[in-house]
Amino acid sequence: MRCFALCALVLVVPFVAGCGKNPTDNLNFKAPPGWTSTPSMFGFKVWIKGGKSNGEVVVLMDVAGKADVKLDQDISKEIGGKGYSGNVGVVEKRSRIKICGNHDAEFMEATADKNGRRSQTQIVLTKWDKDLYIALYTHPANVAADPAGEAAIRSVCPR
């Protein structure tokens, strides 16, 4: 399940190279209570349920200063068409949703099989000012989704 976080990092690092800020700096982001967070790096932060590798993670990325229609479409198309890095996951559902009251966001659900384990990932992409935010929640397919993880990726709201 860590592969989702790593693949997402590979997808976004070219856009955020040189950016060392915490992706939550300008947000009222609600991380899942009791989950362990990693240090922020390059606009990227991870929260792990139970503080160990149990397959449940929330990832938040800030593609700082790069929010334009083309980049948003390119990232959405890349994730939606190829999964996270070629053949790691398959997007099965896409929709437009509202977060933070009445703010537009794109929502995707994906599944993946890696090393004989099936996982499910929910993805929210949204823009605030000039920043593009990508939030992911991944969990093993045989484990019910944690409502705190699902709520976290929908809390990408400005302060």
C-alpha positions as CSV (number, residue, x, y, z in Angstrom):
1,M,0.0,0.0,0.0
2,R,3.0,2.2,0.4
3,C,3.4,1.9,-3.4
4,F,0.5,4.3,-3.9
5,A,2.3,7.0,-1.9
6,L,5.5,6.3,-3.7
7,C,3.9,6.2,-7.1
8,A,2.0,9.4,-6.4
9,L,5.3,11.0,-5.3
10,V,6.9,9.9,-8.6
11,L,4.0,11.4,-10.5
12,V,4.2,14.8,-8.8
13,V,7.9,15.3,-7.9
14,P,8.8,16.9,-11.2
15,F,6.2,19.6,-10.6
16,V,7.2,20.4,-7.0
17,A,11.0,20.1,-7.1
18,G,12.5,22.7,-5.0
19,C,9.3,23.3,-3.0
20,G,9.9,22.5,0.7
21,K,6.7,23.7,2.2
22,N,4.2,21.7,4.3
23,P,1.1,21.1,2.1
24,T,-1.1,21.9,5.1
25,D,0.3,25.4,5.6
26,N,-2.5,27.3,3.9
27,L,-5.2,24.7,4.6
28,N,-7.7,23.9,7.3
29,F,-6.9,20.2,6.5
30,K,-8.2,17.7,9.0
31,A,-5.7,14.8,9.2
32,P,-7.3,11.6,10.6
33,P,-7.1,11.6,14.4
34,G,-4.5,9.3,15.8
35,W,-2.7,8.6,12.5
36,T,1.1,9.1,12.4
37,S,2.4,11.7,10.0
38,T,5.7,11.8,8.2
39,P,7.8,15.0,7.9
40,S,6.7,17.2,5.0
41,M,9.0,17.1,2.0
42,F,8.6,18.9,-1.4
43,G,5.0,19.8,-0.7
44,F,4.2,16.1,0.2
45,K,3.0,14.6,3.5
46,V,1.8,11.1,4.5
47,W,-0.3,10.0,7.4
48,I,-0.3,6.3,8.4
49,K,-3.0,4.6,10.4
50,G,-1.7,3.0,13.6
51,G,1.8,4.4,12.9
52,K,2.8,1.2,11.0
53,S,2.5,-0.2,7.6
54,N,-1.0,-1.7,7.8
55,G,-1.9,-0.5,4.3
56,E,-4.0,2.5,5.3
57,V,-2.5,5.9,4.3
58,V,-3.6,9.4,3.5
59,V,-1.4,11.4,1.2
60,L,-1.6,15.2,0.6
61,M,0.4,16.9,-2.1
62,D,0.6,20.6,-2.9
63,V,1.7,21.4,-6.5
64,A,2.5,24.9,-5.5
65,G,2.0,27.8,-7.9
66,K,1.3,25.4,-10.7
67,A,-2.5,25.3,-10.7
68,D,-3.6,25.9,-14.3
69,V,-6.2,24.1,-16.3
70,K,-3.7,22.2,-18.4
71,L,-1.8,20.8,-15.5
72,D,-5.0,19.8,-13.7
73,Q,-6.2,18.1,-16.9
74,D,-2.8,16.4,-17.4
75,I,-2.6,15.0,-13.9
76,S,-6.3,13.9,-14.0
77,K,-5.8,12.2,-17.3
78,E,-2.5,10.6,-16.2
79,I,-4.1,9.1,-13.1
80,G,-7.4,8.3,-14.8
81,G,-5.9,6.8,-17.8
82,K,-2.8,5.0,-16.6
83,G,-3.2,4.6,-12.9
84,Y,-0.5,5.8,-10.6
85,S,2.5,4.9,-12.6
86,G,1.7,2.9,-15.6
87,N,-0.1,-0.3,-14.4
88,V,-0.3,0.1,-10.6
89,G,-4.0,1.0,-10.4
90,V,-7.1,1.3,-12.5
91,V,-9.6,4.2,-12.0
92,E,-13.0,2.7,-11.9
93,K,-15.1,5.8,-11.0
94,R,-14.7,9.5,-11.7
95,S,-17.0,12.3,-10.7
96,R,-17.2,16.0,-9.9
97,I,-17.8,16.7,-6.2
98,K,-18.2,19.7,-3.9
99,I,-15.9,20.1,-0.9
100,C,-15.5,22.9,1.7
101,G,-19.0,24.1,1.2
102,N,-19.4,24.7,-2.6
103,H,-15.9,24.3,-4.0
104,D,-15.4,22.1,-7.1
105,A,-13.1,19.1,-7.0
106,E,-12.6,15.9,-9.0
107,F,-13.1,12.6,-7.2
108,M,-11.7,9.2,-8.4
109,E,-11.8,5.7,-7.0
110,A,-9.2,3.2,-8.1
111,T,-8.3,-0.4,-7.3
112,A,-4.9,-2.1,-7.7
113,D,-3.4,-5.5,-7.2
114,K,0.2,-5.5,-6.0
115,N,2.1,-8.5,-4.8
116,G,-1.2,-10.5,-4.5
117,R,-2.9,-7.8,-2.4
118,R,-5.8,-5.8,-3.6
119,S,-6.2,-2.2,-2.5
120,Q,-8.6,0.6,-3.0
121,T,-7.8,4.3,-3.3
122,Q,-9.9,7.4,-3.3
123,I,-8.4,10.6,-4.8
124,V,-9.5,14.2,-4.6
125,L,-8.0,16.8,-6.9
126,T,-8.8,20.5,-6.4
127,K,-7.3,24.0,-6.9
128,W,-7.1,26.9,-4.5
129,D,-5.6,30.1,-5.8
130,K,-2.4,29.0,-7.7
131,D,-2.0,25.7,-5.9
132,L,-3.2,22.3,-7.1
133,Y,-3.9,19.8,-4.3
134,I,-4.0,16.1,-4.6
135,A,-5.3,14.0,-1.7
136,L,-5.4,10.2,-1.6
137,Y,-6.7,7.7,0.9
138,T,-5.6,4.1,0.3
139,H,-6.7,1.0,2.2
140,P,-6.6,-2.8,1.7
141,A,-9.7,-3.9,-0.3
142,N,-10.6,-6.5,2.4
143,V,-10.7,-3.7,5.1
144,A,-13.7,-1.3,5.3
145,A,-12.8,2.3,4.5
146,D,-12.1,4.3,7.6
147,P,-14.5,7.3,7.7
148,A,-11.6,9.5,9.1
149,G,-9.5,8.8,6.1
150,E,-12.4,9.5,3.7
151,A,-13.2,12.7,5.5
152,A,-9.5,13.9,5.5
153,I,-9.2,13.9,1.7
154,R,-12.3,16.0,1.5
155,S,-11.0,18.6,3.9
156,V,-8.6,20.3,1.5
157,C,-10.1,23.7,2.5
158,P,-8.3,27.0,2.8
159,R,-7.8,28.6,6.3
